[in-house]
Amino acid sequence: MTESHTHRDAAPQDSAQPGDLTGPELEDVVSRVLARARSRAEAPLAGVGSDPAHGDDAETESGARTGREHLGRARELVAEKEYHGVGDGDQQDLAERHALRRVAGLSTELEDVTEVEYRQLRLERVVLAGVYSSGTLADAENSLRELAALAETAGSEVMDGLLQRRVNPDPGTYLGSGKALELKDVVAATGADTVVVDAELAPSQRRALEDVVKVKVIDRTGLILDIFAQHAKSKEGKAQVELAQLEYMLPRLRGWGDSLSRQAGGRAASGEGIGSRGPGETKIELDRRRIRQRMAKLRREIAGMKPARETKRLNRKRNAVPSVAIAGYTNAGKSSLLNRLTDAGVLVENALFATLDPTVRKAETPDGIGYTLADTVGFVRSLPTQLVEAFRSTLEEVADADVIVHVVDASHPDPEGQLKAVRDVLTDVGANGIPEIVALNKADIADPVVLARLRNHGNPSVAVSARTGEGVEELQRLIAAAIPRPDHELELLVPYVHGEVVSRLHAQDAEILRTEHTEDGTRLHVRVREDLVADLEPYLVPDAEDPAGA
């Protein structure tokens, strides 16, 4: 019996209480607690796919598995430097989100009866599992690392990760019976209470795998939906997320229920006879009907919110205000770039899907042409179909934009994969024909060779850093060259008594190429949009009317 066990057994007889400790004894207790906390924090952490004992031979014939230790923070969420820039503001939304957080690293057991009860509100402990049938092991590991980042964003601790190579996933348990039993052993060894699978599981596969591993099993789609449910703030965003969750839940309901029964009568009702006839609707059928009713109501509510958004969009079109949409992979730095360009002060967090609700801000080109800049929801590999459909009204901001600024995390191990994933979604929403500017963000920590490779993909591109401001001026010049500009060139002479016309030209996003003050008034050489030409006809200089021939 160890010293701590001896002390624990003897303590009830002595009735030791924390308040009875003397100064040196209490200091000794606090020192022991802090020492244990430091030892846990400094424990070496194993990454997904690393196995120092076996090196490259870690992948077996049927799969590859990592060590059994806690994985630590996902690589996608490890901030090598401070990720907040000068344009991000005071980040009050982020402070509100972090105001109440669960704490990891504190013991749930009373290790010494003389100590105050230091208890841990335990995070959900998860084990990741993935199957790949094509591509390389590195691609499969990148996908599993992204799943680890999603799991941590949802508020869990990643304990282990497993990969298996199969020609096709097993139709029964997804992994196969043998590998499912191995997964059960890993779950038991790590003390995990959840398994997260890097794919969308069929309802039967999920049930069969849960029957084997004896803990909760969720798939990639369910994990992403959980993150969206945590981060949605606006009324429309919450309705869209709930609709996606219900669409995902509907085919996955299980159990016959206890409160209602199937249709039966007489001797057919398990021999119960008269009085055993149920109402003819099982609990699961009732649940499905209520879910369908709720989904119909949510669709009506979302459709009812659409006119207000369309009215704002039509006002911008009526005033011929160019629109630029920021799109890109989740956690690529879209909100940080919006803050850098417009001082919007929207929430910036080193997490996946930190912001869901679209934000539209007014911006100006270096020569004074105004345009709107819209931040949109981030994309991810295998973005659930339910989310694409539910957020289709939000993604219309991208489809109706004049220019798309496609933000790519240049420091990511697979930036080309991110490019392809985003462009696939843009094609789904009908935005693949819109002019695109590729902004290679995080250039301050990216590999110069990777940056050079990414800049050779055809579309206009620029290396930027939303944190340091590097390349932002060049990005603004590219946006200025890509947006629709005033195309009617006029020579005007505005009397001084009509100074409001000059003021209107400055406010109407007209390009004033030359200004000259004469005896008769202010002479202006301008470019304006078509809707303004008729109002300016009284001030046209007769010998220079529309020199561009517009």
N, C-alpha and C positions, 0 to 999 in steps of 0.2 A: 504493500500500500504506500502510495506516494505521500509526501508531506502535505500536499494540498488536500488529499482525501482524508488524511488523519485529522487535519484541522476542521474539515467540513463536518466530520462525524462528531467531533468533540464540541463544536460550537453550540449546539442546542443546550448542552448541559451548563455551559457558562453564561448562556443568554447574552452573548456579546451583541451590542448595538453600535451603529455608527456613531451615535452621539457620545458613547463612552470612551472613544479613542482619545488618547493624548496627542499632543502636537506632533512628536516624532513618528508615532504609529500611523497617524492619518497621512503624513507626508510620505511614509513608506508605501501605503496603499495606493496613493495617487501615482507614485513613481512606477509601481508595477503595472498599473492600468495603461499608462502612457507608453511604457516599454512594449507591452503587447501590441498596442495600436501601431507603433512604429515598425515592429517586426512584420505585421501584416502588410503595411503599406510598402515596405521595401522588399517583399517577397518577389522573386523573379516570375515574370508572366510569360506564358507561351503564346505565340501567334498562331493564327489559322494556317495549317499546312506545314508547320515547322516540326521537325522531329530530329533533334541533333543526334540521337543515337543511331538513326538509320540513314540520315542524309537523303540522297535521291532514291534510295531503295525503299523508302517508306510506303510507296504505292504498291499494294499487292495486286494479285491477279483480278480480284473482284472489286477493289476500291482502295482508297487512301484515307488514313485517319490520323488526326493530330494527337498530341499528348493530352493527358487527362487534367491538366492544370487549367486554372482560370485564364481566359484569353486576354484579359485586360481591356483597355479601351480600343475600340475599332480604329483601324488605321485611317479611315475616311474622316473620323471625328477628332483626331489628334491634331491640335493646333500647334504648328511649329513656332508660330509667332502670334502676337496679339492680332486677332482678326477684325477688330473694330477700327475703322478709320475716322478721320476728322469729320467726315460728312455724315456719320451715323447718328449724331445727336446724343441725347442723354439716355436713350433706350429705356424709357419707362415701361413699355410693354414687356421687354425682356425681364426687367426687375420684377414685374408683377407675375410673370410666368414662373420665375425661380423663387418666389416668396415662400412657397411651401414645397419642400422637396424631401423625398425619402433619403435616409442616410444609410450608406453601406459601410461595413467595417466595424460595427459595434456588436458585441456579443449578445446573444439572446439568452444565455444561461448565467446564473449567478455563480461566478467562478470562486468567489470567496465570500462567506457569510458576513465578514466584517466590512464588506464594501457596499456602497449604495448600488442598487440594481441598475446596472448599465444594460439597457435593452436595445435591440436593433429592430427597426421596422424593416423586415427583410424584403429585398427586391426579389422579383420573380427570377428564378435561375433557369436558364434555358440551355439546351444542347441543339446545335444546328445540324442538319442533314441535307445532303444534296446528291443528285444523280446527274451525270453528264454522259451523253452518248456520242457527241461530236465536239470538235474543237480540242484545244489543248488543256492540260492540267492547269496551266497558269490562268486561262480564261475561267475555268471552273472555280479556282480559288478566289479570283477577283469577285465573282458573283457571290461566293459565300462570305467574303469580307464585307460586301455591301449589305448582305443579309444581317451580318453582325452589327453593322452601323444602324440598320433599321431597328433591330431588337433593342439596342441601347437607347435609341431615340424614344422607343415606346416605354422605357423605364425598367429594363431588365438587365440582369448580369449574364454574360455569355460565358459558360463554363467549358464548352468543348465544341469541336466542329468535325464532321465526318463527310468524306466524299467517296462516292462509289461510281465506277465506270461500268455501264451496262449498255447493251445494244438498244433495249427499250425498257422503260420503267415497268416494274412488276404490276400487273393489273389488280392484284390482291392487296398487297401491303406497300406498294410503290418501291420498296427497297428489296423485296424478296424475303422469304421466311428466315433464312440463315442470318442475313444482315440485320433484320429486325430484332432477332435475339441478341446479336452483338450490340445493337443500339440500346437494348434494355439493360445490358450489363454496364454500358457507359453511363446511362442515366442513374443507375444505382450507385456506381462508384463516385460520381460527382455530386450526388445529392440534388440533382435537378428535378424540377417539378413541371417542366414544359419542354416539348420538342417542337422546333420550328423547321419546317421543310421548305427548301428553296424551290418551290413549284406550286402550282395550284392543284390541290388534291381533289379527286372525286369524293363525294360523300362516303362511298363504300370503302375507299382506300383509307380515309381518315379514321373511320370506325375500326377497321381491321388493324391498323397500326396502333391505335390506342389500346385495343384488346391485348396486344403483345407487350408494349412497353409499360403499360399500367399507369401512364401519366397523360396529361392533356396534350393533344397534338393540334397545332394550327399550321396553316400554310402561309405562303408569302402574301397572298391576297388579303387574308384576314389580318395579318400584321400591318400591312399598309393602311387598311381601313381603320384599324385601331389608332394609328398615328394621326390620321385625318380627323378622327372623332375628337382627339385631344386638342388639336390645334385650330379647329374651325372656330371663328369668333362671330362673324356676321350672321344675320338671320338666313340669308340665302345660302351661305356656306354650310351652315348646320343642316339646312334642309337637303342640300345636295349630298352631304355625307350620309345622312340618315337614309336617303333613298338608295344610295349605293349599298349600304349595310343590309337593308331589307332585301334587295335583289340577291345579294350574296347568301343571306340566311334562308331564303325561301326553300331552295331545294335541299337544304342541309338540316331541316327539322327532323327530329327522330323521336321514336317512342309512340306507343298507342295512347298513353295517358290513362288516368284513372277515373276522371270525373264523368266521362260520357262513354257510350258503348256503341258498337256496330249494330246494324240492323239484324235482328234475329227474332224468332218467335217460336212458341211451342217447344217441342223436344229439341229443336235445332239450337236453342240457346244453351248449349252445354248441359242439356238435360234439366234445366231449371224450370221450364214450363211457363205457365201463365204468370204475368207480372214481371217477366224478365226482359220485355222488349225495351230497348233503348230509344232515344230520340233519333237515331239514325245518323248521327254525326259524331265522329270521334274527336278527341281533343286536338289531335294533330291537324285534322281537317278544319276545325274551328280556328286554330292558330293561323293556318294558311289563308283562310278567308279574311281574317282580320288584318294580316300582313298585306294582302292585295288591296284591301280598302284603304289602309294607311298609305300605301304606295300611290294609289290613285289621288288621294288628297294631297300628298307632297308634290306630285306632278302638277296639279292645279295651282298650288301655291307658287312653285317655281315659275310656271307660265305666267302667273299674275305679277311676278316681279320683273318679268322681261320688258314690258312697255316702258318702265321708268329708265332702265338702262339704255333701251333703244332711243328714247327721247333725248338723252344726253348725247348719244352718239350722233343722232341726226342734227342736233344743234352744232356739233363740231364740224359735220360735213357741210351744213348750210353756210357756216362761216369759213369753209375751205381751210380748216385747220389740219395740217398734216398729222398723222398719228404714227408713232413708233412703238412697237411691242417688244419687250424683253422676254425672251424665251430661253429655255435651257434645262440642263439636267439639275436635279435637286442638289442643293448645297454647292452649286458652282459659283455662287456669289452674285446672283441677280439683284437681290435687295441691296447689297452693299454698293453695287454699281449704280442703282437708282438713287441711293443717298448721295453718292459722289457727284452725280450729274445734276441733281435737283435739290439737294438738301432736304429730302422728304422726311428723314428721321424715322423711317419704318423699321420694324423689328428686324434685327440681325442676330442670328444665333448659329453656332457651329453644330448644326443638327440637320437631319433630313426632313424635308417638308416643314420647315419652321414657319413659313408664311403660306397661307392658302388663299386668302381673299385678295382679289386683284386691286392694285393701287394705281391710280392715274394721276399724274402730276404734269404741270406745264413746264416746259423747258424752252430754251432759246439756242439757236445756232450762234456761232461767233459773230456773224454779221447781222444778228438781230431778228431772224425769222423765227416765229414761235411755232411750237409743235407740242403734242402731248406724248408723254412717255408712260407706258403702262407696264407694270410688273405683273407677271402671271404665275400660276401654280407651276411648280417644278415637275419634270418628267423623270421616269425611271425605267429601267429595263422591264419588259413584260408588265407595263402599267395595266392594272386590272381593267377589263372592259367596262365593268360597272362604273368605274370612276370616269372613264372617258365619256360615257353617255351622260352621267349625272352632271359633270362639269362642262358639258358641251356649250351651254349658254355662256359660261365664263371664258371658254376657249375661243368664243366668237371675237373677243378682243384681238386675238392673234390673227384670225382669218380676215378681219376687216382692216387690218393695219396697212399702211403704205410701205413700211419697212420693218423688217424683223432683225433685232440685234440678238444673235444667237450666242449666248454666253457658254463657254466651255472651260472646265477646270483643267488648265494645262499641266498642273502638277499631279493629276490623277494617273494611276498606272495604265489605264486604258482610255485615253481621251477619244480615240476614234470610235470605240464602242458607244461612248456617250453621244457623239455626233450622230451616229446612225440611229440610236434609240429615239432621240429628239426628232429627227427628220421623219421617222416612221409615224410618230404621233401627229406631226404637222401635216403629213399627207392624209391621215385619217380625218382631220378637221378641215381639209381643203385649203391649207395655207402653203402648199408646196410651191406655188407659182409666184409668191411675193418676194421682192428683192431682199437678200439676206446679207447681213454683215456679221462676220464671225469675230467675236471678242474673246481672245485667249486670256482668260483671267488668271490671277495668281502668278503672273510672270516673274514676280520677285523671288519665288521659290521653285520655279519650274526649270527643267533641264533645257538649256539653249538648243540642244540638238532636237528635242521634241518640239520646241517652238518653231524651229526652222522647218521641220517636217509638216507640222500642221498648217503652216502658212502656204503650203503648196497644194491646197485642196481646191483651188479654182475660185471660190467666192472671195470678195474683198475681206481681208482679215487684218487684225491689229492686236499686238500683245499689250495687255493692260494689267494694272494692279489696282483694284478698287481700294486696297488698304493704303498704298503709298501714293496713288495718283499717277503712277507711270502710265504713259500712253493714252490718258483720258483726252487730252487735247486732240490727238490724232483721231481718236474715235469720234469726237464731236465734228471734226472736219469731214469724216466719211459720212456721218449722218446728214450733215448739211448738204453734201453733194447728192445724196440718195433720195431725200424727201422731195415731193412735188413743190416746185417753186413758182412764184408769179411769172407769167409768161407773156404779158402784154406790156410792151415798152412804150411809154408816153412821155411827151414833153409838155409840161404844164406851166402856166403863168397864173398864180393865185394872188389876187389883190390882198393887200394887207388887212382890209376890213373883213376878209374871210379867213382869218387865221385858224378857224376851226377845221378847215379842210386840210391844212398842213398837219394839224394835230391828229386828225383822223388817219392820215397816211402813216404817221408814226405808230399808230395803234392798230392798224389793220394788216400788219405783217407784210407791208409793201417794202420793196427794195428801193431805197433812195440812193440812186447812183451819183447824183450831183445836185448841189443846192447853191443857188446864186441869188443874192438880194439886189434887185434893180429898183429904178424909180417907180415903175408901175406895180411892183409886187415881188413875190418870191417865185423865182423860176426854178422848176424842179425837173430833173430827168429821173423817171421812176419806172419800176416794173411792178405791175399790180395784177391781181387775179381778175378773171373775166367778169365776175359779179360787180366789180367796182368801176368798170370802164364807163358804163352809162352815166353814173353819178358824176364822173369827172369830165364829161364832154364839154360843159360850159367853159372849162379852163384850159382846153387844148390850144396849143400854139398852132395857128393855121398852117404854117409852112413846115411843121415837123410832126404832123398828126400820125401817131403810131408808126414810128420809124422802122419797127421790126416787121411791119406788114401784117400784124395780127388782126 
